[in-house]
Amino acid sequence: MIPWVQLDSATTPGGGELRLKRRGAEFSIMLGTNELMNSRLSGSEEALAKLSCQKIGPRKSPHILIGGLGMGFTLRAALAELGSDAKVTVAELVPSVVAWARGPMAEVFGDCLDDPRVTIRETDVGLLIAGEKAAYDAILLDVDNGPEGLTRQANDALYDLAGLQKARTALRPGGVLAVWSSGPDRAFTKRLKQAGFLSEEVNVRATGKRGARHVIWLAVKPG
């Protein structure tokens, strides 16, 4: 068995420590003893993008906001679904995650960060949401572990009622707020309805038809 090797670490704004590890061709990003993401498990993150793009349908010059760069699974899947006139903004709070994407994990990311449709913002996705009105066709949140987060208490503000109402304001009519989670959350489903969204909950596997079951909410702003 090839042992894991730690390549780097980074402090999160909440005071936690992210650790980038590698074993052969496999990468892992850890927070303490919790694995946040693994390069072999991409199915549900890719589904986040595919389902969102299908939900909004064909649009002229769509603008997609992705919260959390991670290992780029959601970004690459979105680029594959969108046309050349699309714009994709990725908000990543931890600068080291962007550096890892261009450095140790460059093989995983390929050339997606250099795609002319992509803009990387090293900032809190909540600030981009709060600062816009009817600007995005889709907002994809793969931040922390979902509505019940692990890495940063401030992430809760994305998923409380006030945060959801800000997301609704930032979306264009018919736009979709798509949220990835490691598991179900009835209270969050209720808050989406309270915030004025028409939502559905989709269960997906971590990789294809195998692996852990994750949840994606697809919440549409009535048009």
N, C-alpha and C positions, 0 to 999 in steps of 0.2 A: 504493500500500500504506500503510495506516494504521500509524504507528510504535507500538512498545510504550512505555508510560509507567510508570515505577515509582511506585507510590502510597505504599508504606510498607515498612519492614523490621523484623525482630524477631530477637533473639538467642535461640537454642535453649539449653536447659540444658547441652548438650554443647559449646557454644562456637561452633556454626555460625550462619549468618545466613540466615533466610528472607526472601525478597523478594516482595511482592505487586505484580504488574504487570497493566496493563490495555491492551487494544487494541480500541477500539470497545466492543462488548458482551462481549468475550471477556476472561476473567481467567486468570492463571497464577500459581502459587506455585512459586518457584524456590529451590533450595539450591545455591549456586554456579552451575555451568553445567548442573545437572540440574533438569529440570522434574518436580516431585513430583506436580502435579495441574493440570488444565486444565478450565475450565468447559464446554468442548465435548466432553470425553471422560468420559462418566459411566457407560457400560454395565457395566463390570466391578464398579464400586463398588455400583451398584444391584443387580447379580446377587448380591453378597455378602449383602445383606439378604433378597432374595426367596428365594434357595435356603435360607437359614437358617430363615426362617419356614415354608417348606414342609416342611423336615426335621423340625421339632418338632411340626408339625401343630397342630390346635386345642387350646388349653389355657385354663384359667380363670385370668385375671389374670396373664398371662406377664410376666416381667421380663427385659428385654434390656439387655445392657451393650455399648456400642459404644466401642471404643478408637480415638480420633482423630476429630475433627469434620471436618477437611478442608474441602471445599466443600459439605458437607451431603448429598451424593448418597445415601450409605448410610442416613442418618437419615431422609430423606424417603421413601425406598423402604420402609423398615421401617414407618413410620407408615401408609403406604398399605396394607400387608399386615395390620396388627394392628387389633384391635377397640378399642372405647372403654375397656375395662377393663385394657388393657396399660399397662406402665410401661417407659419407655426412659431409661436413664441414659447420658449421653455424657461420657467422660473426655477432656479436651483439656489437654495439658501446657503449651502456649504460650498465655498469656492473649491475646496479640495476635490469634491466629487467631479467637478468639471475638469480639473487638472488630471484626475485619474482617467477620465474618458479620453483625454488627448495623450496620455502617457502610458501607463501600464496596461490599460484596457483598450488601447487603440485598435487592436485586432477585432475586438468585440464590436466596437462602434463603427468600424469601417469609415466611410466618408460622409456619414449623415450630418455631422456637425458643420461640415463645409457646404452643405446643400444651400443654394441661394434662397430657399424658402424659409430657412431656419434662423431665428434670432435667439441667442442664449442671454438671459438676464440673471445675474447673480444677485437675487433679491428674494424677498418673501412674496410668494404668489398671492397672499392675502392683500398686499399693498397694490398689486396690479389689478386685482379684482375690484378693490374699493375705489380705485381711481378712475374707473371707466363706467360709461353708460352706453348700453346697446352696442358694444364694441366687438364682442366675440360670438361666433356661431356655435362654438362648443368650448366648454371648460372641463378639462380632464384632471382629476385630482388623484394622484398616486402618492400621497403625502403621508409619511409615518406609516401606521399600521391600519389606517382607516379612521372612522369616527372615534374609536377608542384607541388613541395613539400611545406610542411607547417613547418616542424620542424627545418630544418637546411639548410642554403643557400649552404653550401659546397656539399650537396647532388646533386646539379645541375650538378656537374662534372661527375657524373655517367651517366647522360643522354645527355650531349652535344656530339658533333661529336667526339671529342678527346676521351671521356670516352667510347663511343660505339666502337671505333676502338681498344681501349685497351681490351675491352671485347672480341672482335673478335679474337684478338691475343691470349688471354688466353684460348680460346676454341679449342678443337680438331676438325678436319674436320668432318662436319656433326653435330657438337654440336649445342645446342640451347641456346639462350639468351631469357629468359622469364621474362616479366616485368608486374607487377600488377599496375593498376591505378584506381583511383576512377571515372575516366571519360575519354572520348576520347581526343586525342591530334594529330591533323593533322600534325603539325610541327614535332612531334616526329616520326611519321610514315615515314615522308620524310627523316629524319636524319638516320633512320635505313637503308634505301635504299642507302643513300650516303655512309654509313659506310661499305657497301658491304654485307649486310644481305638480305636474302630472307624471307620476313616477312608476317605474316597474323595476323589479329586482331579478337579476339574472345570476344563476349559479354557474361557475366555470371552474375548470380544473387548472391546477398549477402548470401542467404541461400536457397538452392534448387531451386525451381521455383518461389520463392517469394523474396521480399526485393529489395533494390536498385540495379541498373545495374552497374556493374563494367566492366573494360576492361583488357584483357590480350593480350599482344603482344607475339607471338612466332616467333622469328627471328633466322633463321638457317644459320650457316656458311657453305657455299658451300664446299663439300668434294671432 
